[in-house]
Amino acid sequence: MAQSFFGGIHPNDKKAATNKKPIEKLPPPARVVIPMSMHIGAPCQPCVAVGDMVTVGQRVGEPVAFVSAPVHASVSGKVVAVEPRIHFSGVPVMSVVIENDFNNTICPDIHPPVEKPGEITPEQLVEIVKNAGIVGMGGATFPTHVKISSGLGKVDTVIINASECEPYITSDHRFLLEYPEEVIGGATILARAFGVDRVHIGVEANKQNAAELLRLKIEEAKAPVVVDVLHTRYPQGAEKQLCQSITGRQVPPGALPAAIGCAVFNTVTTAAIYRAVYTGMPVTHRVVTVSGSGVNEPKNLECPIGTPICELLDACGGVKKNTFKILMGGPMMGHSQYDMDAPIGKGTNAILAFCEDEERTVEHPACIRCGKCMSVCPMKLQPVFMYQYERAGMLQELEEAHVMDCMECGACTYICPGRLHLVQTFRAGKQKINNAKAAAKAAAEAAAKAAEAKKEA
Amino acid sequence: MDYKELNLIGSSSPHIRTKDGTAHIMAEVLIALVPALAFSVYNFGWYVLTVTLVSMAGCCVFEWLYRTLMKKNNTVGDCSAAVTGALIAFVCPPNIPLWMILIGDFFAIVIVKQLFGGIGKNFLNPALAARAFMLSWASAMSTWVVPGSKLPLLGTVDVVTSATPMSYLHANNLAGLTEVYDLQDMLIGFIGGSLGEVSALLLTIGGVWLIFRKIITWYIPVSYIGTVAVLTFLFPRGNDPMTWMLYNVLGGGLVLGAFFMATDYVTSPVSHKGQVIFGIGCGLITVFIRYFGSYSEGVCYAILVMNLTVWIIDKHTRPSRFGVVKAPKEPKEPKEKKEAGAK
């Protein structure tokens, strides 16, 4: 067992519904809606027009900033609309809508980018990853080329995140079982790029079969990779917590893992790097777990990016009549969805439907000061006091209690016996602090301008 | 399938919570009290069961009445009033009149708890505050029936009273105490004393159950009992520190207080470091009162006094946040400053 991180909770992982089900290919959808924003950073500009014929892997969105990632067509067919469409974030986002011709024509421009993939330079890798539109596919969707280029020279520990700590989700687990060579191959590329002797793959103990298979394949390939089996505890897969579990180092407040010499890549991201380097194929598909009490037949589905949520639910026999909540992502950090036309993005690892109340909200939450929120907080914060500060409008105290360090993992809310809406309150508090800062900044600028104007006059 | 027909709700994550709510925690505490109560029935008779049930019912009724009259949401369901009721019964003499315990219930629930805002808002332990208040009836609150009394279910008539171990200790009469009760009596609870405090063994079993169930942490009980043990061992009265220490630890309300009163969430610090400080403080004051006070028992007031310090302990025991690793000590510079200051 590796080391561990602070706090954490042990929710029922509910993975048994899908962890033995092989990944199925979703029947090709009739049309896909490809949003220009599926990553952290600047949205892309559409580079196709209505009426254009596109092929699988063809670029349809151009990045306009460094922190961004290009977007590619996931089916071949005709562009029928370039307009804002409903997005999983809940607001309309500029999207390219492609009508599938069901020919699955691969873009002719796609070819292996280098002759000897085993000998690429870090600079070549950054370029390949950038062109392939690879982003953190565990859900955070930070552009991977930025992570690689900003980490070069600083990183001494490369970590592949295969902990998948959220309940229900098994997409990474199944991926590891079915494509271990790709993950190991991607890890080998990263080891070379960062100049490290070995790459750590962090797997939670509830995926023992994946860890064993990986070890076998690593042995066969003599790859510079080691498997670290980690405690099954949420949020093991949070980037900072994973770094702590594997290296014992703590990322300083406000900093990124590169500050302590770590770079963390998700399992599927690693495999995407492998595919991009060896075949030139960009990110066009991903594996999504469809599960939860409301789903009739839970499955792991591989689907083109841009597939509407309803297609996935249909492929799983639809949802039960009394389903009251549908999530994109896990139950701890996922977002509720209300429009089933919203598309699957690059970072979508699960669609969950619920018909049983697992949230256990009460009308009058009451804090009994049990301190459980503090003992589970992986960031070692004091939710019990932060909650009181927010409710009392004490923004300065709230900030001094380091609310900005909160990564909104939800462990405190999960454990709270008084059923307080802790994380929800902190989100509101952070927003208020940011708003107050923006207002103060604007006021200061206005005052400076006025002073200047006075001077000139 | 048409998904538009679904009645979907949107909410902010997380979307799942543990099953264990406040009522669950309170129920666990009640379960942990059962062995000690059962022993008390055996030791003093069926009347203690009546007292405990009446007290629990009284607290629930007062809580319900107050919340209803004040047009607030009903909080009887969280079971915290029931726990308070049980604990009030536990700290009263076994032959307490029922009307008196109902007044205690009223004081605990309405004055100490509800007037400050209800569950989670009170700053004193309601059960102990009620006991302190009920000491206004000094004679009733310090009449101790002998162990083995068979108090009938509904009566307290013709009781034979005795001194508690604490009064022997307070009079520095360890030799007299060892004659009346041996250590085994002290451990199992064949002694005089408050209704629920007599059996140190069964209370410890209940407390360990709570620690095992992760309802409480070990920090307060261990630091509290440990402090009392160390102090009484280091400063014994008489020439047998071990015996003096053991009688002090097993006697009085220490075990009950350390496991069930001092660990009350609402009135104890939230951080583990703070809980250790709180426990040590309780231990210090308990020994201080037992040694120098005019009252033979110190647990109740020690915890009440420490309850008042919780906010300041909380303020000064904030854990350092994630990622802030202690900076390596800067060599020399501060030292030079110090030397300069000394000169």
Interface residues (C-beta under 8 A of the other chain):
Chain A: F6 I9 P11 G90 P167 K240 Q250 V251 P252 P253 A255 C310 L313 D314 G318 V319 K321 T323 F324 K325 I326 L327 G329 P331 M332 M333 G334 H335 S336 Q337 Y338 M340 F354 E358 E359 R360 V362 E363 H364 A366 C367 I368 R369 C370 G371 M374 S375 P378 M379 K380 L381 Q382 V384 F385 H402 D405 E408 G410 T413 Y414 I415 C416 P417 G418 R419 H421 V423 Q424 R427
Chain B: M1 Y3 K4 L6 N7 L8 I9 G10 S11 S12 S13 P14 H15 I16 R17 T18 K19 D20 G21 T22 H24 I25 N73 T75 D78 S80 G118 I119 G120 Y265 V266 S268 P269 V270 S271 H272 D314 R318 P319 S320 R321 F322 G323 V324 V325
